[in-house]
Each structure stands twice: as C-alpha cells, then as structure tokens.
Amino acid sequence: MIVSENVYQNILEHLSEGIYYVDKDRNITYWNKAAENITGYTKKEVMGKSCATNLLRHIDEEGNELCTGNCPLQDAVDKAETKEKTIYLHHKNGHRVHVYTRVAPIVNDEGEIIGAVEMFSDLSKNTHGELICELEKLKEEVYTDTLTSIGNRKYAEITLTRRINEWLDVGIPFSVFFLDIDDFKTVNDTYGHDTGDKVLKMVGKSLTGTLRSMDVACRWGGEEFVIIAPNLTPASTRAVAERLRIFIEKSWIHAGDNKEISITVSVGCTVCKGNDTPESVIKRADSAMYKSKQSGKNRVSFA
C-alpha cells in the first residue's frame, strides 16, 4: 500500500514532539502543531523566516548562542551530521524552554542535501514536580504568587525555615539567591504596567525552567525573587547564579510595534553557615545583591 503525503503530514501534525524543516539557507519550510504549542509561535508567524535571526535563538547549558555560532541545523546541511542535544529555546512569551533536540539532514531522491529537520520535546513539563505537589498540599492559592505562578514570599519563608532545620539537625547545606530586576521602574514607566507584568512572568518562568526539581523559586516582592537550592558548594553556587543571570539577560519579550524588550538582573548569593537563621541568610544574600547593584548591575556577588 502506498501512503500519500497527506497521511504523513497528518501524522506529523498529531505528534506531541515539535518538528520543523528548514531549507539550505535555514528558512523554515514546515512547522507542526506541537512546535506551536511548545514555542508559542504559530505556523503563520514562522513560515519562510530564518530560524537563526528571528525566533528560537537556542542557547546551550552555559548560555552560549547556538543559532549564531555552532548551529546543529547548519552542521546537518553542511556536514550531513545528525546530532542530539539538550538546549534551551526562546518562547514567544520571553522565557526559556528546556528541550531535547534531534537534528538530521533532509536528502532528496538524488542523494542531495536540501535542508534539515529538527525534532524537539519539552523537558520543562517534568520539572518542579516536588514544588507543585507541596503547593497543592499546602493550598496552592495561599503559597503561590498569582502573577508569576511560582512560590510567594510566605512559601519562601516556610522553605527557608525547613532548610535551616535540615542544616542544623542533619547538616544538609543549602544556598540562597536573591535577584532584583535592574531598572524595572523604567520598564513600567516606558511601556506600562502590563508590559512590566509580562517581564515578571518571564523572569519567573525563566527561573523555574533553569533550576533543578528540588530547588525552590519564589517571588519575594515587587521585582525581587528568591531561590533556595540545597546541596550546592560555594563554587557551584556561584556557577548557578551566573547561569541564572545569563539566561535572563538572553531572554526577551515583545511589546508594542513588535519591539523586543530585554532586561537584566543583579544577583546576590550565599551558602548557609554556622547558626544561621532564615533572617540572617536572606539578609546576607540581599546585601550581596545590593553590592551587585552598586558595582554596575547585571552581575553576581557572593557573600
């Protein structure tokens, strides 16, 4: 039995994995429904556009740009390479989505490479299961920030108390990160509070998409965010803080007239020590954040 091309297209449209084709110049020639769902971009918005200059802007675990550097799709076209990689793509709403990608060349009947295909699956749906379960048990509406859908200040305080008790009782260390959006008032004054809310949502999603399942991200208040992460060394704490800073710096949202708005954060981080209390450890991280502000913003300071 010969299967028509329409049947194949129908199968691709019903897969849960995002799939898109590009030609030799990396212009998008096919975009399935799952790709729309995972990225937020519709087929109409992406067809015929270059994946390198406009939309997804893949970055790796260290925050390095792939689309303008070592692009797997370009390697598939130029070198006939097939690659698998875990990366972060840019969602239409501004945050990063953690995806597993597979890239392969597309070959015609004559054996000529005419483009490439990328298949990607959303890994972020499986993150933060622990936080979600806890929030449900503790009445989600009480412990969730309604705007960003991450933990609120009350939940951060509860988590800090629990981590302090674990530290004092059984010696399980933890790190605290205090983040403040740089020049957030300027965003509100220039683009309005609706755009400011979108920025806050983007930062919240960027944090949860970047962290481990046992880490807790909360909105402390206004444009301030707190992360509590167990079992990190001082060196890994610095590395995580820098990674968070880079990921937010390389994300953006669209405002009116399709204007891209990027923001940065100043980060302070610290590791629990001695007879810390929830108040002392958060104060130390907060002070380190202010040091980042005073040193020029968009940087990490370690206390």
C-alpha positions as CSV (number, residue, x, y, z in Angstrom):
1,M,0.0,0.0,0.0
2,I,1.3,3.4,-1.0
3,V,0.8,6.0,1.8
4,S,0.1,9.5,0.5
5,E,2.0,12.6,1.5
6,N,-1.2,14.0,3.2
7,V,-1.2,11.0,5.5
8,Y,2.3,11.6,6.6
9,Q,1.5,15.3,7.1
10,N,-1.5,14.4,9.2
11,I,0.7,12.1,11.4
12,L,3.3,14.8,11.9
13,E,0.5,17.3,13.0
14,H,-0.6,14.9,15.7
15,L,2.7,14.1,17.3
16,S,3.5,15.5,20.7
17,E,7.0,16.3,19.6
18,G,7.8,19.6,17.9
19,I,9.0,19.3,14.3
20,Y,10.2,21.8,11.8
21,Y,12.0,21.7,8.5
22,V,14.5,24.3,7.1
23,D,15.9,24.7,3.7
24,K,19.6,25.0,2.9
25,D,19.5,28.7,4.0
26,R,17.8,27.7,7.3
27,N,14.5,29.3,6.3
28,I,11.6,27.4,7.9
29,T,9.5,25.4,5.5
30,Y,7.4,23.3,7.8
31,W,6.2,23.8,11.4
32,N,3.9,21.3,13.1
33,K,1.2,21.9,15.8
34,A,3.4,20.7,18.6
35,A,6.0,23.2,17.6
36,E,3.4,25.9,18.0
37,N,2.4,24.6,21.4
38,I,5.9,24.3,22.8
39,T,7.3,27.6,21.5
40,G,4.2,29.8,21.4
41,Y,4.9,30.8,17.8
42,T,2.2,29.9,15.2
43,K,2.9,28.5,11.8
44,K,1.9,31.8,10.2
45,E,4.5,33.7,12.3
46,V,7.4,31.5,11.4
47,M,7.0,30.1,7.9
48,G,9.6,31.4,5.5
49,K,11.6,33.1,8.2
50,S,15.1,32.2,9.3
51,C,15.4,30.2,12.5
52,A,18.8,31.9,13.0
53,T,17.8,35.6,13.0
54,N,14.3,35.8,14.3
55,L,12.8,33.4,16.8
56,L,14.1,30.4,18.8
57,R,17.7,31.6,19.4
58,H,18.8,28.3,21.0
59,I,21.3,28.5,23.8
60,D,23.2,25.7,25.5
61,E,23.6,24.8,29.2
62,E,26.2,27.6,29.6
63,G,24.1,30.2,27.8
64,N,26.1,30.2,24.6
65,E,24.2,31.2,21.4
66,L,23.9,28.3,19.0
67,C,21.9,29.8,16.2
68,T,24.6,32.4,15.5
69,G,27.5,30.1,16.3
70,N,27.8,26.3,16.3
71,C,24.4,25.6,14.8
72,P,23.4,21.9,14.7
73,L,21.0,22.6,11.8
74,Q,23.8,24.3,9.8
75,D,26.0,21.3,10.5
76,A,23.3,19.0,9.3
77,V,23.2,20.8,6.0
78,D,26.9,21.4,5.5
79,K,28.3,18.2,7.0
80,A,25.4,15.8,6.9
81,E,25.7,15.4,10.7
82,T,22.9,14.0,12.9
83,K,23.0,15.4,16.4
84,E,21.1,15.1,19.7
85,K,21.4,17.8,22.3
86,T,19.7,19.3,25.4
87,I,19.2,23.0,24.9
88,Y,17.0,26.0,25.8
89,L,14.9,27.6,23.1
90,H,13.2,31.0,23.3
91,H,9.5,31.0,23.9
92,K,7.3,33.8,22.4
93,N,6.4,35.0,25.9
94,G,10.1,35.6,26.6
95,H,11.1,32.8,28.9
96,R,13.4,29.8,28.0
97,V,12.0,26.3,27.5
98,H,14.3,23.3,28.2
99,V,14.0,20.9,25.3
100,Y,15.7,17.8,24.0
101,T,16.5,18.1,20.3
102,R,17.4,15.8,17.5
103,V,18.7,17.3,14.2
104,A,19.2,15.4,10.9
105,P,19.8,16.4,7.2
106,I,16.9,16.1,4.7
107,V,18.0,14.3,1.5
108,N,16.1,14.2,-1.9
109,D,15.9,11.2,-4.2
110,E,19.2,12.1,-5.9
111,G,21.0,12.0,-2.5
112,E,21.4,15.7,-2.4
113,I,21.0,17.5,1.0
114,I,18.2,20.0,0.6
115,G,17.7,21.1,4.2
116,A,17.4,19.8,7.7
117,V,14.8,18.7,10.3
118,E,14.8,19.4,14.0
119,M,12.6,17.4,16.4
120,F,12.3,18.7,19.9
121,S,10.4,17.6,23.1
122,D,9.6,19.8,26.1
123,L,11.6,18.7,29.2
124,S,10.3,21.5,31.4
125,K,6.9,19.8,32.0
126,N,8.7,17.4,34.2
127,T,10.5,20.0,36.3
128,H,9.5,21.2,39.7
129,G,7.1,18.3,40.4
130,E,8.1,18.5,44.1
131,L,7.3,22.2,44.4
132,I,3.9,21.7,42.7
133,C,3.0,18.8,44.9
134,E,3.9,20.7,48.0
135,L,2.0,23.8,46.9
136,E,-1.1,21.7,46.3
137,K,-0.9,20.1,49.7
138,L,-0.5,23.5,51.4
139,K,-3.4,25.0,49.5
140,E,-1.9,26.4,46.4
141,E,-3.8,29.7,46.5
142,V,-2.1,30.6,49.8
143,Y,1.5,29.9,48.8
144,T,1.6,30.8,45.1
145,D,2.3,34.2,43.6
146,T,-0.7,34.8,41.4
147,L,1.1,36.8,38.8
148,T,4.2,34.6,38.2
149,S,2.7,31.2,39.3
150,I,5.8,30.5,41.4
151,G,6.1,30.4,45.2
152,N,5.3,33.6,47.1
153,R,7.1,35.2,49.9
154,K,5.3,33.1,52.5
155,Y,6.3,29.9,50.8
156,A,9.9,31.2,50.6
157,E,9.9,31.8,54.3
158,I,8.5,28.3,55.0
159,T,11.1,26.8,52.8
160,L,13.9,28.7,54.4
161,T,12.8,27.6,57.8
162,R,12.7,24.0,56.7
163,R,16.2,24.2,55.1
164,I,17.6,25.8,58.2
165,N,16.3,23.0,60.4
166,E,17.8,20.4,58.0
167,W,21.1,22.2,58.1
168,L,21.2,22.4,61.9
169,D,19.8,18.9,62.5
170,V,21.5,16.8,59.9
171,G,24.0,19.1,58.2
172,I,22.3,19.4,54.7
173,P,23.7,22.6,53.2
174,F,21.7,25.0,51.0
175,S,22.3,28.2,49.1
176,V,20.1,31.3,48.8
177,F,20.0,33.5,45.7
178,F,18.4,37.0,45.8
179,L,17.6,38.5,42.4
180,D,16.4,42.0,41.6
181,I,15.4,43.2,38.1
182,D,17.6,46.1,37.0
183,D,15.8,49.3,36.2
184,F,12.3,47.8,36.4
185,K,10.7,51.1,37.1
186,T,12.0,52.3,33.8
187,V,10.2,49.4,32.1
188,N,6.9,50.3,33.8
189,D,7.2,54.0,33.1
190,T,8.2,53.5,29.5
191,Y,5.9,50.6,28.4
192,G,3.2,50.4,31.1
193,H,2.4,48.0,33.9
194,D,1.0,45.3,31.6
195,T,4.4,45.0,30.0
196,G,6.0,45.1,33.4
197,D,3.8,42.2,34.4
198,K,4.9,40.3,31.3
199,V,8.6,40.8,32.4
200,L,7.9,39.5,35.9
201,K,6.2,36.4,34.4
202,M,9.1,35.9,32.0
203,V,11.6,36.0,34.9
204,G,9.5,33.6,36.9
205,K,9.3,31.1,34.1
206,S,13.0,31.5,33.2
207,L,13.9,30.6,36.8
208,T,11.7,27.5,37.1
209,G,12.8,26.3,33.6
210,T,16.5,26.6,34.6
211,L,16.6,25.1,38.1
212,R,16.6,21.5,39.4
213,S,13.4,19.9,40.7
214,M,14.5,20.2,44.4
215,D,15.2,23.9,44.0
216,V,12.5,26.5,45.0
217,A,12.0,29.8,43.2
218,C,9.7,32.4,44.8
219,R,8.7,36.0,44.2
220,W,9.9,37.9,47.3
221,G,8.0,41.0,46.4
222,G,7.9,43.6,43.6
223,E,10.7,42.8,41.2
224,E,12.6,40.7,43.7
225,F,13.0,36.9,43.5
226,V,14.5,34.4,45.9
227,I,15.8,30.9,45.2
228,I,16.6,28.3,47.8
229,A,18.7,25.4,46.5
230,P,20.1,22.5,48.6
231,N,23.4,20.7,48.3
232,L,25.5,23.3,46.4
233,T,29.1,24.1,47.1
234,P,30.3,27.7,47.1
235,A,31.8,27.1,43.7
236,S,28.6,25.6,42.3
237,T,26.5,28.3,43.9
238,R,28.5,31.0,42.0
239,A,28.1,29.0,38.8
240,V,24.3,28.6,39.2
241,A,24.0,32.3,40.0
242,E,25.9,33.3,36.9
243,R,23.9,30.8,34.8
244,L,20.6,32.4,36.0
245,R,21.9,35.9,35.2
246,I,23.0,34.9,31.7
247,F,19.7,33.1,30.9
248,I,17.6,36.1,31.9
249,E,19.9,38.5,30.0
250,K,19.4,36.5,26.9
251,S,15.6,36.3,27.1
252,W,13.2,39.0,25.9
253,I,9.5,39.8,25.4
254,H,7.7,41.6,22.6
255,A,5.9,44.9,23.4
256,G,4.0,47.2,21.0
257,D,5.2,47.6,17.4
258,N,7.0,44.2,17.8
259,K,9.7,45.9,19.9
260,E,11.9,43.4,21.8
261,I,12.4,44.3,25.5
262,S,15.4,42.7,27.3
263,I,16.1,43.0,31.0
264,T,18.9,42.1,33.3
265,V,19.1,41.1,37.0
266,S,21.5,41.8,39.8
267,V,22.2,38.7,41.8
268,G,23.4,38.1,45.4
269,C,24.1,34.6,46.6
270,T,25.3,32.9,49.8
271,V,25.7,29.5,51.4
272,C,24.3,28.7,54.8
273,K,26.8,28.8,57.7
274,G,27.2,28.5,61.4
275,N,24.0,29.2,63.4
276,D,22.1,30.9,60.5
277,T,18.5,31.9,60.8
278,P,16.1,32.4,58.0
279,E,16.5,36.2,58.6
280,S,20.3,36.1,58.6
281,V,20.8,34.1,55.5
282,I,18.3,36.1,53.4
283,K,19.8,39.4,54.7
284,R,23.3,38.2,53.6
285,A,22.0,37.3,50.1
286,D,20.1,40.6,49.9
287,S,23.2,42.6,50.9
288,A,25.2,40.8,48.2
289,M,22.6,41.7,45.6
290,Y,22.9,45.4,46.6
291,K,26.6,45.0,46.1
292,S,25.9,43.9,42.5
293,K,23.7,46.9,42.0
294,Q,26.4,49.3,43.3
295,S,29.0,47.6,41.1
296,G,27.2,48.3,37.9
297,K,24.2,45.9,37.8
298,N,23.8,42.7,35.7
299,R,26.3,40.9,37.8
300,V,26.7,38.3,40.6
301,S,28.1,39.0,44.1
302,F,28.8,36.2,46.5
303,A,28.6,36.7,50.3
